[in-house]
Amino acid sequence: MTDDTQQRKVALVTGAGSGIGRACAIKLYRNGYRVVLVGRRAAPLEALVDDARREGYEALAAPCDVTDAASVDALFDTIRERYGRLDLLFNNAGRNAPAVDIDELSVDDWRSVVDTNLTGVFLCTRAAFGLMKTQSPRGGRIINNGSISAHAPRPFSIAYTATKHAITGLTKTVSLDGRRYDIACGQIDIGNAATDMAARMAKGVPQANGEIAAEPLMDVEHVADAVLHMAQLPLETNVQFMTIMATKMPFVGRG
């Protein structure tokens, strides 16, 4: 292993196969990180690895179910064996539930959202924390993808909003507990990035006053730039919370 390789930081991005995760993974490997790409589906991860290699960058496809503790443990065994450390975890994987009243939401749909958006973040953070506090040099950074819904709900979003509020509590606690181990933890709250998941916003979505209205979107590249900024700060500096959003989307004044 060359000195250059030893100095290059290792990043893990969950939900890396599409959308925000994909954009951030590309931004990170183009800026010198060795990026571990995590998602349930292998094909988009492998395609991204091929893209990275064609450009002369390093990425590793690591299919993993973040809701499963054994799968996450196996993922971190791979990271230890291949790289010996982890410098950055971007907890990005998430999902939504059907947009219905709470009494119409199935328990299975509720649990699926909680398992991915909250338990998945806990499992990956738990494993990253354990590695970061024992590796040499010690420490690292964890960035959690919150959401505008960590502050204000959309109509019919009980599961998603509840988990994103919980992520804020998790972020604060890990930020506190990580201080003694040089582990920084922050949260990026994203509003209306132009991805497949958010495409419906431009077509019209329910508003707090009962209307259906189209909402503006922003280029996902701006989110990737923001995550890179947070990631590249020295560990003695932390962006605790950042909100990045389409300027004219309904957030301030929502409800």
PyMOL commands that set and color helices and strands:
alter all, ss='L'
color gray80, all
select helices_A, chain A and resi 3-7+19-29+42-54+69-82+102-104+107-132+148-150+158-181+199-203+220-232
alter helices_A, ss='H'
color red, helices_A
select strands_A, chain A and resi 10-14+34-39+59-63+88-91+140-145+183-191+205-206+212-213+241-245
alter strands_A, ss='S'
color yellow, strands_A
deselect
rebuild
show_as cartoon
